[in-house]
């Protein structure tokens, strides 16, 4: 069995990413970006993807990547979740990258690894691995159709588009119309992609590529949700130590202690599930079960942690200036990304042969 504890190299990676985010991704800056027409922080993305080489973690070294594993990518996503960083890491460096790896698109992988391009899989964010997704029509060599709910499409340079002939096509983002959609999570914008005869390059079969990409996205999303939950718990504990009521710290009241203790147990359990999913993706052992377990558990914990943070911060937690709302919105949006917890529980029941049985009453 693999060791799920963090290796020294993973902790060093965490420290480097956290230092960068501390210096360049403060909460006030993220909030200001959500109020602008450019919610993505492309300067931060260039630092993460280009200077640190994190966009190529899952890409082999011969293609200008780092040749690392999903365990390292999971550590990065924990820190990005903690900061609610408005960068397309999950969508480009994980989901689009996995689809390209399945298709063997070496030239595009090199572009993504070197941070000269951002990729986006043109499948709605709420679609789980193995779930039905919309396709566009291939006609006279051009792609026609409309795809909605595409995460980070507004900053993508290349879109990976599934078509009705069963193929996955690489489409230049400049050849399509991208219409931003109103989303709850303003740090991970959604958009509608409209194709009107757009030219595309066939990369391979869409089915296995989309399934692999969405499975990796779901598995590593749990690490982002872990970062969200850990931030919520840590910040709430710190606040309750300082906030006084009746001349004593609010955190000293027994009822509050019980709430925090229960939340701590859930966050620790989430860490185990997220690490197991990342390790399974890296090793290929029991991957489907590990990913579905992580996602069946992660979303409710991340949402509850953010809700507890909002409530226990009192009035200040309800203000726009406090970053807790960023974490709550991301947690809520993540709870339907790549399949809901309920959908993953249904898949898990099938995987371990625990399907519900109908009882006939006489």
JOJOHU-V565973 format. One record per helix or strand. SS is the DSSP state (a for helix, b for strand). FROM is the first residue (numbers start at 1). TO is the last residue. If there is no record, write none. Layout:
BEGIN
ss:SS from:FROM to:TO
ss:SS from:FROM to:TO
END
This chain:
BEGIN
ss:a from:8 to:24
ss:a from:27 to:34
ss:a from:42 to:51
ss:a from:54 to:56
ss:a from:61 to:63
ss:a from:70 to:83
ss:a from:89 to:103
ss:a from:106 to:113
ss:b from:119 to:121
ss:b from:136 to:139
ss:b from:142 to:151
ss:a from:153 to:155
ss:b from:158 to:163
ss:b from:167 to:172
ss:a from:173 to:175
ss:b from:177 to:181
ss:b from:190 to:198
ss:b from:201 to:205
ss:a from:206 to:242
ss:b from:244 to:245
ss:b from:248 to:249
ss:a from:250 to:252
ss:a from:254 to:283
ss:a from:287 to:312
ss:a from:314 to:318
ss:a from:324 to:334
ss:a from:341 to:351
END
